[in-house]
Structures are given as C-alpha cells and as structure tokens.
Amino acid sequence: MSDFEQFRQETRAWLEENCPQSMRTPVKGFEDFYSGGRKPEIEHPDQKVWCDRMAARGWTVPHWPKEYGGGGLDKAEVKILHQEMARIGARRPLDSFGISMLGPALLHFGTEEQKREHLPKIVRGEIRWCQGYSEPNAGSDLASLATRAEDRGDHYVINGQKIWTSYADKSDWIFCLVRTDNSGSKHEGISFVLFDMDQPGVTTRPIKLISGSSPFCETFFDNAIAHKRNLIGEEGKGWTIAKYLLTHEREMISGFGTAPIKSVGQLAVETMGTDLTGRLANSVLRQTIAQYQLDTMAFGATMARVGDEAKAGQGLGAASSIFKYYGTELNKRRNELNLAVCGEAALGWEGKEYRDGALSRDWLRSKGNSIEGGTSEVQLNIIAKRVLGLPDA
C-alpha cells in the first residue's frame, strides 16, 4: 500500500468518526458558514465541535506549516483530504478572512514572532478578522486612501474611515491600510497594520443593501491604537503587501463561481419536475443549465490546475484577476438561472412559498460581486496589461 493510499484510508476513517452528521449537510446560505471569533454566531452547536476537531489536527488550514498550527500536509495530501470531505458531504469547518487573505500575507511578509502570535489563532478560529481597505474616496483607486496613522513611539494613533468593511461589526481584529507618510507618491507611505477592534476608538455601522441585508459596514477610527509590533513589513511599504493580499481575496471571491449553495439542476428538478425520461421537459432551459454546468466544471478544473502549478505560498499573481472576473460572471449566471427556473415564485420577498425571498435577495446580492475585491473593469484592465501584455490606450 502506498503512503498516499494509507493516508486516504486513515483520513476517511477519522472523518467518518469525527464529522458530526449535522455537518454533512449543505450550508443554507452565507450566514450559515462558521467564522469563529470571540463572539461566534452559531447556528448549530456542532459547528464549533466540527471546527475544534479539525483545528486540533491543523485541518482547518491543512496546507499551513505545523509550527503555526496548520496541518503541514503536502498538495497531494490536501487534495485527498478535500476529496474525502466531499465524499461524505462534509462542510468546511471554518471560513474566515484570516484563512483566505491575512494568513497568506503573514506567511509571506510577517516576522517569526508575528506568525506565531496570529496564525495559530486563525487556525483555531479564535479571532475573526475584517479587512480595512476601501474608503469613501478610495475604492478602485485604493492608493488614494487617507486614513492616517500618527507615530507615537511604540504605537500608532489611527484616525479616518473605511467603508464596505465586511463583517466589521462581528470581527475581533482588522488588517488595515493606513497612511504613515504623505511626502512621496500616493503608493508610497502606506503601511499595513493589525489592531484590535474592541477598543474605544473604533466604531462600526452596518450598511443595508437593496437585498435587505448586508455584511458591509462603515468603520470609523477616532484615535484608535495600533501597536508597532503589529506593523507587517516595513513602514511605508504596505502597498506591496496590499497587492499580494488582493490576489488571495480575488481568488476567494472567484470561488463563488464554483461553490453554489444548491445546484441549479437540483433546484430545477425540485421546482419543475421531470418528464417520463427523467429529464427537464423544457429543452431550452435544460440546455442552458447544462451549458452553465459545463462552464462551471471547466472553470473549477482550470482553477485546480493553475493552483497546482503555482509555487507554494506565492499566490496566483495577475491570474487571480481572470478567476475573480470569470467566477463573478458565473455566480451572476447561476442566480439568473435560479430566477428563470422558479418563475414568479422567485419574485416574492417574504413567506415560505417564496423561500423567504432568498432567490431574489441572492440575485440582488450577486451584482455586488462585480464591485467587491476590485471592479470587473479594473480586473479586465489588469488582464489586458499584465496577462495579455497589451499596450496602454
């Protein structure tokens, strides 16, 4: 028996024994994901049980080094773990910006002390992180940010405002871009700092979207404190870190295109039924759904291939813009198809017969994918310049 086959058998046995049955069901929506933190939102007690059991093995982030709490698995072992989780329908035990964005940046740019301080807490889901990037006058032109950090010896005093700060009202810490120097170009003098949200100088205010709910917040800093030991990289050199982290954010958002809560085909069968041959009677809709499913599978295979080819810890670079753009378009297509499948039943806003408006709310929310993490227009510009090598207009 090969080492990989033995690992597969041991992993399968462990998952069968330790994954609660309730965690072998699809999540009902984005709010049903478990994100941990000091004040976790728990829909079911098994969410924390499942997270704690996986974290004890480092399997919430299986590819991170063991010395920082991760599983220390190689790429082949990570793939086997994910295959075995998929076999029993196991949910991801932990979803957090600490895993998808901050962690990779810390692994690449953090000091040894910073890695040992923050990464194990991310692995265990002890701290929930939010991202302090966009500002009211610095969205796509992020380098125009104005939130300032004044040097006070062993700490900075932060003043300013961030916007579209996802889950800021539920988060414990923030990774934040601040301006520490105004003397150079707008890309210079930006620093990347971490600090606790639970302090008198931090205020959050949720932003309600047209869908009726939102993860977004306005975040205000009024003499907030960030200790210099939590400055990542050199002072004034945070733009490099910011760009690196964005590649991971875009990779995360692109996953919306490959991980639907419920497949369009399954919803169509439940809603419309089948003909005597077991197929959807509407041939045009059947063909449209099949084309969407093929595109989704091709996209997933491409992401997996490029991920395998990428050097460990180096991210995807400009290719992340391709994935972010196309994943966003796939997610919007999925939501459009869901409306088409359910017809007038998708138009309701409340009531069980309208699924409490989930389809229309999700459709409205999917439009925001074209903006968050860098607008689709910005991604197309990046692809044109850095992937295709096209000249400026």
C-alpha positions in Angstrom: 0.0 0.0 0.0 1.4 3.4 -1.0 1.8 6.2 1.6 -1.0 8.2 -0.1 -3.4 5.3 -0.1 -2.7 4.7 3.6 -3.2 8.5 4.3 -6.5 8.2 2.4 -7.7 5.3 4.5 -6.7 6.9 7.7 -8.3 10.2 6.7 -11.5 8.5 5.7 -11.8 6.6 9.0 -11.1 9.8 11.0 -13.7 11.8 9.1 -16.3 9.1 9.5 -15.7 9.0 13.2 -15.4 12.8 13.9 -17.5 14.7 11.4 -21.0 15.2 13.0 -23.9 14.2 10.8 -25.3 17.7 11.0 -22.1 19.0 9.4 -22.6 16.7 6.4 -25.4 18.8 5.0 -25.1 21.8 2.6 -25.0 25.2 4.1 -28.3 27.1 3.8 -26.6 30.4 2.9 -23.6 32.6 3.5 -24.8 33.3 7.0 -24.7 29.5 7.7 -20.9 29.4 7.4 -18.9 29.2 10.7 -16.4 32.0 11.1 -15.3 31.6 14.7 -14.1 34.6 16.7 -14.6 35.8 20.3 -18.3 36.2 19.7 -19.2 33.5 17.2 -22.5 33.2 15.6 -23.5 29.6 16.0 -26.5 28.2 14.1 -25.9 24.7 15.4 -23.6 23.6 18.3 -21.9 21.1 16.0 -20.4 23.9 14.1 -17.9 24.6 16.8 -17.5 20.9 17.6 -16.5 20.3 14.0 -14.2 23.3 13.9 -12.4 22.4 17.1 -11.9 18.8 16.0 -10.4 19.8 12.6 -8.4 22.6 14.2 -6.8 20.1 16.6 -5.3 18.3 13.6 -4.5 21.6 11.8 -7.0 20.7 9.1 -8.9 23.9 9.1 -5.9 25.1 7.1 -4.2 21.8 6.2 -1.5 23.3 3.9 -0.1 25.7 6.5 3.1 24.7 8.4 2.6 22.7 11.6 4.7 25.2 13.6 2.0 27.8 13.0 -0.9 25.4 13.8 -1.6 24.1 10.3 -1.7 20.5 9.2 1.6 20.5 7.4 0.1 18.5 4.5 1.6 18.5 1.0 -0.5 19.3 -2.0 -1.4 15.6 -2.7 -2.5 15.1 0.9 -4.6 18.3 0.9 -6.3 17.1 -2.3 -7.0 13.7 -0.7 -8.4 15.4 2.4 -10.8 17.5 0.3 -11.8 14.5 -1.7 -12.7 12.6 1.4 -14.6 15.5 2.9 -16.6 15.8 -0.4 -17.3 12.1 -0.3 -19.3 12.4 2.9 -20.6 15.9 2.1 -18.6 17.5 5.0 -18.7 21.3 5.3 -15.6 23.4 5.5 -15.1 23.6 9.3 -14.1 27.3 9.3 -14.5 30.2 6.8 -12.6 33.3 7.6 -10.7 36.2 6.1 -7.9 35.2 8.4 -7.5 32.0 6.3 -8.3 33.3 2.9 -6.5 36.7 3.0 -4.4 37.7 6.1 -2.8 34.3 6.6 -1.1 34.1 3.3 0.2 37.6 3.7 1.5 36.9 7.2 3.2 33.7 5.9 5.0 35.7 3.2 5.7 39.1 4.9 5.3 38.5 8.7 8.1 38.2 11.2 8.5 34.9 13.0 7.0 36.5 16.1 4.0 37.8 14.2 3.4 34.4 12.6 3.5 32.6 15.9 1.3 35.2 17.5 -1.5 35.3 14.9 -1.6 32.2 12.7 -2.4 29.6 15.4 -5.4 31.7 16.5 -6.6 31.9 12.9 -6.3 28.1 12.6 -8.3 27.6 15.7 -10.9 30.2 14.8 -10.3 32.2 18.0 -10.0 35.6 16.2 -12.3 36.8 13.4 -10.7 39.3 11.1 -12.0 42.0 8.8 -10.3 44.0 6.1 -9.7 47.8 6.3 -9.0 48.7 2.7 -11.7 50.8 0.8 -12.6 54.3 1.9 -15.3 56.7 0.7 -12.9 58.4 -1.7 -10.6 55.4 -2.3 -12.3 52.4 -3.9 -10.8 51.3 -7.2 -8.2 53.9 -6.7 -7.2 52.4 -3.4 -3.8 54.1 -3.2 -5.6 57.4 -2.6 -6.6 56.2 0.9 -6.4 58.9 3.6 -6.8 57.1 6.9 -3.7 58.3 8.7 -1.5 56.7 11.4 0.5 59.1 13.7 3.7 57.7 15.1 3.6 57.8 19.0 6.8 55.8 19.7 5.7 52.2 20.3 2.3 52.6 18.7 0.3 54.5 16.1 -2.8 56.6 16.6 -5.3 55.9 13.8 -7.8 58.4 12.5 -10.0 58.0 9.5 -12.8 56.0 7.9 -13.1 52.7 6.0 -16.2 51.5 4.0 -17.5 48.2 2.8 -15.8 46.6 5.7 -17.3 43.2 5.5 -18.4 41.8 8.9 -16.7 44.6 10.8 -19.5 44.6 13.4 -18.8 40.9 14.1 -15.0 40.9 13.9 -12.4 41.0 16.6 -9.3 42.4 14.7 -8.7 44.2 11.5 -5.9 44.2 9.0 -5.8 47.8 7.8 -4.1 50.0 5.3 -3.1 53.4 6.8 -1.0 56.3 5.6 2.1 56.9 7.6 3.8 59.4 5.2 2.4 62.0 2.7 5.7 63.1 1.3 6.0 60.8 -1.6 3.7 59.3 -4.3 0.3 58.0 -3.3 1.6 54.5 -3.5 4.4 55.3 -1.0 3.8 56.0 2.7 1.1 53.3 3.0 1.6 50.9 5.9 -0.1 47.6 6.7 -1.1 47.2 10.4 -3.1 44.9 12.6 -5.1 46.0 15.6 -7.9 45.0 17.9 -11.5 46.3 17.0 -12.6 46.1 20.6 -11.4 49.5 21.8 -13.0 52.9 22.4 -11.6 54.4 19.2 -13.3 52.0 16.8 -17.0 52.4 15.7 -18.8 50.3 13.1 -22.1 51.0 11.4 -23.8 48.3 9.2 -24.8 49.3 5.6 -28.1 47.8 4.5 -28.2 46.9 0.8 -31.1 46.6 -1.7 -31.2 42.9 -0.9 -32.4 43.7 2.6 -29.3 42.7 4.4 -25.6 43.1 4.1 -22.2 42.0 5.5 -20.9 45.5 4.9 -20.1 48.2 7.4 -18.8 51.7 7.7 -15.9 51.7 10.1 -14.6 54.8 11.9 -11.3 55.3 13.7 -11.1 58.1 16.3 -7.6 57.9 18.0 -7.6 54.1 17.7 -4.4 52.4 18.8 -2.3 50.0 16.7 0.9 48.7 18.4 4.0 48.8 16.3 4.7 45.1 16.9 1.7 44.5 14.6 3.2 46.5 11.7 3.6 44.0 8.9 6.6 44.6 6.7 8.4 48.0 6.7 6.7 51.2 7.5 5.6 53.0 4.3 6.0 49.8 2.2 2.5 48.4 2.8 1.3 48.7 -0.9 3.3 45.6 -1.9 1.6 43.6 0.9 -1.8 45.1 -0.1 -1.4 43.9 -3.7 -0.3 40.5 -2.6 -3.2 40.1 -0.3 -5.6 41.2 -3.1 -4.6 38.3 -5.2 -5.8 36.0 -2.5 -9.0 38.0 -2.0 -9.8 37.7 -5.7 -9.1 34.0 -5.6 -11.6 33.7 -2.7 -14.3 35.6 -4.5 -13.8 33.6 -7.7 -14.8 30.6 -5.6 -18.4 31.9 -5.7 -18.4 30.6 -9.3 -17.7 27.0 -8.3 -19.4 26.5 -5.0 -23.2 27.2 -5.3 -25.3 26.6 -2.2 -27.6 24.4 -4.2 -27.1 23.4 -7.8 -29.3 24.9 -10.5 -30.1 21.5 -11.8 -31.3 20.3 -8.4 -33.4 23.4 -7.9 -34.9 22.9 -11.4 -35.9 19.3 -10.7 -37.4 20.2 -7.3 -39.4 23.1 -8.8 -40.4 21.9 -12.3 -40.2 18.2 -12.1 -39.2 15.8 -14.9 -40.7 14.1 -18.0 -41.1 10.4 -18.4 -37.4 10.0 -19.3 -36.3 11.8 -16.1 -35.2 15.0 -17.8 -36.5 18.5 -17.5 -39.3 18.9 -20.0 -38.2 22.4 -21.1 -35.5 21.6 -23.6 -34.2 25.2 -23.9 -33.8 25.6 -20.2 -32.3 22.1 -19.9 -29.6 23.1 -22.5 -28.9 26.4 -20.8 -28.4 24.7 -17.4 -26.2 22.1 -19.0 -24.0 24.7 -20.6 -23.7 26.6 -17.3 -22.7 23.3 -15.5 -20.1 22.6 -18.2 -18.6 26.1 -17.8 -18.6 25.7 -14.1 -16.8 22.4 -14.2 -14.2 23.8 -16.7 -13.6 26.8 -14.5 -13.1 24.6 -11.5 -10.7 22.3 -13.3 -8.8 25.4 -14.5 -8.5 26.8 -11.0 -7.3 23.5 -9.7 -4.7 23.2 -12.4 -3.3 26.7 -12.0 -3.4 26.2 -8.2 -1.3 23.1 -8.6 1.2 24.9 -10.9 1.6 27.9 -8.6 4.5 27.9 -6.3 3.5 27.2 -2.7 2.9 30.5 -0.9 3.3 32.7 -3.9 -0.3 33.1 -4.8 -1.7 33.4 -8.4 -0.5 36.8 -9.3 -2.3 38.5 -12.2 -4.1 35.3 -13.0 -6.3 35.9 -9.9 -7.9 38.7 -11.9 -9.0 36.2 -14.5 -10.5 34.0 -11.9 -12.2 36.8 -10.0 -13.8 38.2 -13.2 -15.0 34.8 -14.5 -16.1 33.5 -11.2 -18.1 36.6 -10.6 -19.8 36.2 -14.0 -20.6 32.5 -13.3 -22.1 33.4 -9.9 -24.4 36.0 -11.6 -25.4 33.5 -14.3 -26.3 31.0 -11.6 -28.5 33.5 -9.9 -30.2 34.5 -13.2 -30.9 30.8 -13.9 -32.4 30.3 -10.4 -34.9 33.1 -11.2 -35.7 31.6 -14.6 -36.2 28.2 -13.1 -38.6 29.4 -10.3 -40.5 31.9 -12.4 -42.9 34.1 -10.4 -42.2 32.1 -7.3 -38.7 33.8 -7.3 -40.3 37.3 -7.2 -41.7 37.1 -3.6 -39.8 38.8 -0.8 -41.3 37.0 2.2 -43.1 33.8 3.1 -42.3 30.1 2.9 -43.9 29.8 -0.5 -41.2 32.3 -1.7 -38.4 30.7 0.2 -38.4 34.0 2.3 -37.2 35.8 -0.8 -33.9 34.0 -0.8 -33.7 33.8 -4.6 -34.4 37.4 -5.3 -32.2 38.6 -2.5 -29.3 36.4 -3.6 -29.8 37.7 -7.2 -29.5 41.2 -6.0 -26.5 40.4 -3.8 -24.7 38.8 -6.7 -24.5 42.1 -8.5 -22.1 43.3 -5.8 -19.5 40.6 -6.8 -18.7 42.8 -9.8 -17.5 45.6 -7.4 -16.0 43.9 -4.3 -12.4 42.8 -4.4 -11.8 45.2 -7.4 -14.4 46.0 -10.0 -14.8 43.9 -13.1 -13.5 46.9 -15.2 -10.3 47.0 -13.1 -9.8 43.2 -13.5 -10.2 43.5 -17.2 -7.6 46.2 -17.3 -5.2 44.1 -15.3 -5.7 41.1 -17.5 -5.1 43.2 -20.6 -1.9 44.7 -19.3 -0.3 42.0 -17.1 -1.6 38.8 -18.6 -2.0 39.6 -22.3 0.7 42.3 -22.4 -1.5 44.7 -24.4 -0.3 48.4 -24.6 -2.0 51.2 -22.9 -4.6 53.0 -24.8 
